[in-house]
Amino acid sequence: MANAITTPQFDAPFRLDATGVPVTVEQDSIADIAACVYNILSCPQGFKTGDPQFGIPPLLFKTVPLNVTGIAAAIQRLEPRATTQIIASGLATQNIGVTVTAAAASITSPRTPR
């Protein structure tokens, strides 16, 4: 049997399971950190009116290859629990792969709400 979730956080992308219950992950788990990074990557800066600096720099009309430095900086600024590896590939179109691992020291620190 899977471990019970004691401090649930919504998974990202938000979805419902087969019974109609929101899918959750354990707070401060690697799944939670990855969900937070997913949310950062899903929002261009300026999307959240209450926090206009949340998200990644706009990529529209940027030339390929993309400079992923701004993306990496946004992840580190907004989700310090994550250690990321960003791989950009593609010639005519740009694909960005992000691998998330947890920084060991930050897993035990409490999460600050956004």
C-alpha positions as CSV (number, residue, x, y, z in Angstrom):
1,M,0.0,0.0,0.0
2,A,1.3,3.5,-0.8
3,N,2.3,5.8,2.0
4,A,-0.5,8.1,3.2
5,I,-0.1,11.7,2.3
6,T,0.0,13.7,5.5
7,T,0.5,17.2,4.0
8,P,-1.2,17.2,0.6
9,Q,-0.5,19.6,-2.1
10,F,-2.3,19.7,-5.5
11,D,-0.3,18.0,-8.2
12,A,0.4,19.8,-11.4
13,P,-1.1,19.9,-13.9
14,F,-4.3,19.9,-11.8
15,R,-6.5,16.9,-12.5
16,L,-9.0,14.6,-10.9
17,D,-8.6,10.9,-10.3
18,A,-11.2,8.3,-11.5
19,T,-13.3,9.1,-8.4
20,G,-13.4,12.8,-9.0
21,V,-10.9,13.7,-6.2
22,P,-8.1,16.1,-7.0
23,V,-4.7,14.3,-7.3
24,T,-2.3,15.3,-4.6
25,V,1.3,14.8,-3.7
26,E,3.2,15.0,-0.4
27,Q,4.5,18.5,0.5
28,D,8.3,18.8,0.0
29,S,8.5,15.5,-1.9
30,I,10.2,15.4,-5.2
31,A,6.8,15.2,-6.9
32,D,5.7,18.4,-5.1
33,I,8.9,20.2,-6.2
34,A,8.4,19.0,-9.7
35,A,4.8,20.2,-9.7
36,C,6.0,23.7,-8.5
37,V,8.6,23.8,-11.3
38,Y,5.9,22.8,-13.8
39,N,3.7,25.7,-12.6
40,I,6.7,28.1,-13.0
41,L,7.3,26.8,-16.5
42,S,3.6,27.1,-17.4
43,C,3.4,30.8,-16.7
44,P,5.0,33.6,-18.6
45,Q,6.1,36.5,-16.3
46,G,3.2,38.9,-16.0
47,F,0.5,36.2,-16.1
48,K,-0.2,36.3,-12.4
49,T,-1.5,39.8,-11.6
50,G,-0.8,39.4,-7.9
51,D,2.8,38.3,-8.6
52,P,3.9,39.7,-11.9
53,Q,7.5,38.4,-11.6
54,F,6.2,34.8,-11.2
55,G,7.0,32.6,-14.2
56,I,9.6,32.5,-17.0
57,P,10.7,35.3,-19.2
58,P,8.6,35.6,-22.4
59,L,9.8,33.3,-25.2
60,L,7.5,34.5,-27.9
61,F,9.4,35.8,-31.0
62,K,12.8,34.7,-29.5
63,T,15.3,33.2,-31.9
64,V,16.5,29.6,-31.8
65,P,18.5,28.4,-30.0
66,L,16.8,29.8,-27.0
67,N,18.9,31.3,-24.1
68,V,17.7,29.1,-21.2
69,T,19.6,31.2,-18.6
70,G,16.5,33.2,-17.8
71,I,14.4,30.0,-17.4
72,A,17.0,28.5,-15.0
73,A,17.2,31.8,-13.1
74,A,13.4,31.9,-12.7
75,I,13.3,28.3,-11.4
76,Q,16.0,29.0,-8.9
77,R,14.5,32.2,-7.7
78,L,10.9,30.9,-7.4
79,E,11.7,27.3,-6.3
80,P,15.0,27.1,-4.4
81,R,14.2,23.5,-3.3
82,A,14.8,22.4,-6.9
83,T,18.0,21.6,-8.6
84,T,17.4,21.6,-12.4
85,Q,19.2,20.5,-15.5
86,I,17.9,22.2,-18.6
87,I,18.6,20.7,-22.0
88,A,17.7,22.7,-25.1
89,S,17.6,20.8,-28.4
90,G,16.3,21.2,-31.9
91,L,17.3,23.3,-34.9
92,A,14.2,24.7,-36.5
93,T,12.1,24.4,-33.3
94,Q,13.3,24.5,-29.8
95,N,12.6,21.7,-27.3
96,I,13.5,22.3,-23.7
97,G,13.8,19.4,-21.3
98,V,13.9,20.1,-17.5
99,T,15.0,17.5,-15.0
100,V,14.2,18.2,-11.4
101,T,16.0,16.9,-8.4
102,A,15.7,18.0,-4.8
103,A,18.5,19.9,-3.1
104,A,19.0,17.8,0.1
105,A,19.3,20.6,2.5
106,S,16.1,22.4,1.3
107,I,13.8,19.4,1.5
108,T,13.4,19.8,5.3
109,S,12.8,23.5,5.2
110,P,9.2,24.7,5.4
111,R,7.6,25.8,2.2
112,T,6.7,29.4,2.0
113,P,3.2,30.1,0.4
114,R,3.0,32.1,-2.8
